[in-house]
Amino acid sequence: MLEYLWIGILNVVTEPMNLLMLFLSIVIGYIGGAIPGLSGTMLIVILLPVTYSFEPAAAFILLTGIYSVTALSGAFGSILLRTPGTPEAIFTTYDGYPMAQQGYAGRALGITIISAVIGSLFGVFCLITLTPLLANVALSFSSPEYFALAFMGLTVVASLSGKDILKGLIGVLFGLMIATVGMDALTGTLRYTFNYTPLTSGIELIPVITGLFALSEFIKRSTESHNLGNAIKVVKTKLFEREIFKKIRGTIAGTSVIGMFIGILPGVGATTAAMLAYSETVRWSKKEEKDTFGKGNPKGIAASEAASNSAGIGTLVPLLSLGIPGGATAAILIGAFILHGMQPGPMLFNSDPILMYTIFAGLLISNILMLFLSTPFIKIFEKIIKVPYSVLGPLIVVLCLIGTYTLRNSFFDVIIMVIFGIIGYLLERFKFPLATIILGVVLGPIAESQFRRSVQMSDGDFSIFFTRPISLTLIVVSIIMLFLPIIMKYIRDRKVNKVDNSA
């Protein structure tokens, strides 16, 4: 393995074309990931036809490198402009943007870069050394286990709702309703389309995200005074602060593992990994620390970035070892392999191991380079945010419109973005937790489809969820975690009452 990896590294650094593709992947990934509405998946789709004339190694260094870099660069807009460049960067917004507003944008960016690079490097390490083992773990999951995992994700609504769980429940139910719009994937039945053709394909996640967070922020700022004194002043990016790193290193380690585990499960993805990692970090934090999340807590940034970047690499594990796509991007990469006359999977390791380890080496080197090239790229953002918002705001809206439209070349997606921008603005005025809506939209399709498949597997016997050890364990843990805050509050109230009575 080490011999093949060394050969792969030499292939990347000594072949001019491979080296050029490596640097291009970083540049394109930084720019594309930072543009609202774009994502690594979209960039790969755009560039896939271009790579047809490339050698396979150069093509896959470019494509996989772009996907890896966009997982990091999508967070820059989240922190500086409250405009997530990629779906998984939403959860960085919660603490990154408030920290930047408090005058610590440089610190927030430094935490983002360190966490993302460590998460990615951990993912690459697992990809190289543990691919067969991790793939076997993923193979042990069937529909009941996937439903149980989605159920666990939905129970974190209590963590994302703050002190008003009723609003959180309304938000997650609204998100689940959005997820049901369109054609039923299992039966082909149309649901909530009202005979309107564009709704048959459902409501995409990116227009919803872009509207709720980016466009709603534009509307909010447009109604406020344009006082440049309130603009975020970006200080020099601080890649490493000893005291901050001591505080977040445990979070980075734990959420990197969560991200990798979620990433190797086909169809779950980095957005779910970031959401679960963030919510679990909140859930397991000390009581006095819970209220600081959403207000600039470094652990919130670290959890989201470490998990999403680790998960991004994790989606490649089942793809390269078994030929099973771990997500939308992995599915597109299967098309890239087929385009170059190859079928990803175990046989590819036997027929062309050099190519596999060249891809591994490209990911390894690109993630190391990100640590050093992020700061110069952020300098561009420092110039951008000094532009008056009367100029910058419309530019952001234009980028959101372009990114949303290019998702499916559909003007309907643009309309959806505008609608959710207005909804997000109105809900925020009532202190409504927008994250709970995203929770429902992301996990709704997974929970519904896997629940129905499980029931079909068991011929209508619901005990299938409780007779399989993994699904039973996940459901029990979910129920405990859901009611634990209520139980703990009850115990604390009883203790207080006893003290008062004794006094």
Secondary structure, DSSP 4 states (H G I P E B T S, - for coil): -HHHHHHHHHHHHH-HHHHHHHHHHHHHHHHHHHSTT--HHHHHHHHTTGGGGS-HHHHHHHHHHHHHHHHHHHHHHHHHHS--SSGGGHHHHHHHHHHHHTT-HHHHHHHHHHHHHHHHHHHHHHHHHSHHHHHHHHHT--HHHHHHHHHHHHTTHHHHSTT-HHHHHHHHHHHHHHHH-EE-TTT--EES-TT-GGGGG---HHHHHIIIIIIHHHHHHHTS---GGGS-------S--HHHHHHHHHHHHHHHHHHHHHHTSTTT-HHHHHHHHHHHHHHTS-HHHHTTTTS--HHHHHHHHHHHHHHHHHTHHHHHHHS--SSHHHHHHHHHHHHTT---SHHHHHH-HHHHHHHHHHHHHHHHHHHHHHHHHHHHHHHHTTS-HHHHHHHHHHHHHHHHHHHHT-HHHHHHHHHHHHHHHHHHHTT--THHHHHHHHHHHHHHHHHHHHHHHTTT-TTHHHHSHHHHHHHHHHHHHHHHHHHHHHHHHHHHHHHHHH-
